[in-house]
Amino acid sequence: MQIVAEAAHDILEAERRQARIDMAAAHQLAVMDDFHEGIDNHFTLNVPGRQGRFYLNAFGLHWSEVTASNLIEVSYDGDVVAGKGVPDRSAICIHAPIHRLVPGAECVLHTHMPYCTALAQLEDMTLEMTGQAALYFIDKIAYDYEYNGFADEQTEGERMAALMDGKPILMLANHGVVVTGKTVASAYHRLYFLERACRTQMFSMWTGMRRKFVADEVIEKVRAQSRNTNPALEMSPADYYFSAMKRVLEARGSSYAA
């Protein structure tokens, strides 16, 4: 029994180590992709095997400085239970309720990335079905049209979670976006392609020319196609993407895994 317990402990520790590595990679990728605001915004990931706790970037570190070892472990109440650093108050108030209340929200990414946030500043901030990247987000986006100032109480995060209604993405009027996923890879993959979709929509809107929308029957076709998987793939497309981007970081000499 002791050997089994030790093996289970080792497996869990390996999962936690990999979780930290993936979280640090996401922060450094956000710098490379220009999704960050220096020391602001926040990414969180539930700690494997420890309910009510998540990994968080310590406030004050530039996102290029975030590594696997300097992430802090924080309770949903905002107490630092492992590591050194101060948690951003809004990270606790936004992320903890979403982790608790939104199905599949193991990883929660909140950014003010440029094109997504530009779209969120429009009276109609709908991601429109005018480009292929946007089609990836059919049935995945909820919208919060009421900006309430800085999130300094968990009731604000609870309000956001209720608006999500089980969807993995919440567009925040006058603010930015929240993107969730079951893994760091799935969440960051969504974040990346959401910004791409918002960017091409903004570009097409800036032309001032009449825009072409994807036909409803094609949207239905894509909805069905999105449920198909390629049996030849050993991982999900999100995992392939995230693995490739970690290799890009490593080729650049990043110390994210340290």
N, C-alpha and C positions, 0 to 999 in steps of 0.2 A: 504493500500500500504506500509506503514511504517513497519508493521509486516512482510509482505512478504520480504521486503528489508533486514530487520534484520535477518530473517531466512536464506536468501541466503548468507548473510555475515557470519553467524555462520557456515554454511556448508562449505564455502570456507576456513575459518580459520581452521576448522577441517581437511580439505584436506591438507592444508599447514603444519599443525602440523604432520600429518601422513607421509607426504612426507619427512619432516626432520628426523623423526624417522627411516624411511626405509633407508634413505641415510646414517645415522650414523651407522645403523646395517650393511650395506654393507661394510663400512670401517673396522669395527671391525671383521667382518667375513673374510675380506681379510687378516687380521693379522693371524687369526686362520688357514686359508687355505694356508698361506705363498705365497700370491699373491702380497705383498706390498714391498716397499723399504724404510721403516722407515717413513720419512716425504715427500718422493717424489712420483711421479705419481699423478693422479687426477681422481676423480669421480664427475660428475655433473648431475643435474636434473632440468629441467625447473620448475619454480615456478608456481604453479596452479593459473590461473587467472591473471598473470602478464607477458605479452609478452616481449620477449627480456631480460629476467632475468633468472639466474639459481642459485641453491645452489651449493656451492663449499667448500671443506675443506680448512681452512686457512693454508697458508704455514708456516711451522715450528712446527706444531703439529704432534706428532707421531700418526699414524692411530689408535692406541689403545686408544688415548685420544679424538678422535672425538666423539662428542655427538650431539643430535638434536639441542641443544641450541647454540653450538659454531660454527655451520656452518655459513658461510657468504653468503649474497645474492649479486650477482654480475651482472652487465649489460653485454650484449654481447660486449660492447666497453671496458670492463675491469674495470669499476668504481664500487667500493664497495658502495652499496645503503642501506645495512642493516648489522649490526653486526660489529665485530672488527677483523681485521686481514688483511694480505696482500695476494692477489691472485697470484698464480704462473703464470708468463707470458705465458709459454707454454700452460697452461690450457686454457687461453683465446684464444690463437692463434689456437689451435687444436679444442677445444670443441665448441666455438661459431659458427664457420662456419658449423660444422657438425649438430649442433642443427638447424641451419637455413635451410640447404640445403638437408639433408637426411630425407626422409619420415619416420615417426615413431620414430625418434631419440629423444624422450623425455628425456631419460636417456643415458648418454655417459660415459663409463668406459674405462680408459686407464691405462694399467699396463705393467710392464716388467716381468710378472710372469715367473718362471724359464723354464719350458718345452716348453711353447709356444714361448718364446724368443729364446731358443736354436734352435728350428725348424726354426725360422725367420733368424738365422745366417747361414743357409745352402743356397747354390746356388739355390737349388730347395726347397722352403719352403712350398710346397703344402701339405695340410692336406689330406692324402691319405685314400681311402675307404678300409681300412684293418681291422677295428674294429667297433663294434656296436656303440660306442660313436661317432665315426666320422660320421656315417650315419645320425646323428641328424643335421649335418651341410651341407647336400646336398643343393646346390643353395644358401647358406647363406654367403659365404666368398668371398671377393675381396682381391686382392694382390697388394701391393705397393712395387715394386722391386727397387726403387730408394731412397736410404737414403740421405737426404739433410742436415744433421746436426741438431742442436737444432731448434725447431719451435719457432721463435721469431717474426713472422709476420703472420697476418691472411691469407695472400695469400697461406701459406703452408697448413693451415687447409682447405682452399677452394680447393686446389689441391687434398688433401686426400678425401674430400667429393665427388669430381667429380669421383675419382677412384672407390668409393664405388658403384656408379651407382644404388643406391636404396637398396643395400644389407646391412644387419645389422652389418657385421663384416669386419674389414680391418686388414689384417696381414701386419706388417711394417718391411721391410727388415732391418736387423742389429739393430733392435729397440725394438719391442714389438707388442702390439695389441690394437686395438680400438674395443670395443663391445658396441652395442646400443640396446635399447629396448623401448617399449612404457611405461613400468613401471620399477621401480628398481628391482622388483622380476624377470621380464622376462630377463632383461639385466644380472643380477647376475647369474641366472640359466644358461644362455648361457656361461658366463665367466667361471663358475665352470666346466661345462662339456667340454668346449673347452680345458681347461688345462688338464683334464683327457684324452681326445682324443690325445692330443699332447704327453702326457707322455707315453701312451702305444705305440704310434708309435715310439717314440725315443727308448723305451725299445726293441721293436722288431727289429729295425734297428741295435741296438748295438750287437745283437746276431751274426750278420754277416751271418745269414742263409737266405735261400730263403723265401720270404714273400708271404702270400696268400692274394690276392685281392678279394673283394666281386664281384661276377659276375654282369654284366650290367643289366641283367634281374631282379636280386634281388634288385639292386639299384632302378630300376623303380618301383618295388613292394613296397619298403619302401617309396618312394616318394608319392605314392598313399596312403599308410597306414598313413602317417604323417598328412594327411588332415582329418582323422577320429577323432572324439571326443567321449569320454565316457559320455553319458547323465546322468549317475549316479553321476558324479563328480560335486560338488558345485563350485569348483574353477578350474583354470588351473593347470596343473602339476607344473608349475613354482611358482604359488602362494602357493601351498601345500609345495613345497620345501622350499621356503623362510620363510614361517610361521614356519616350523619345525626348521629351523636354528636360527630364532630369539628366539625360546624357548630354544635352546641349549645355546645361549648367556646368556639368563636370568638365566638359571640353573647354569651358571658359575659366576653369580654375576655381569654381565656387567651393566654399567650405560649408555649404548648407548642412551636410551630414555630420559635421563635427559636434 
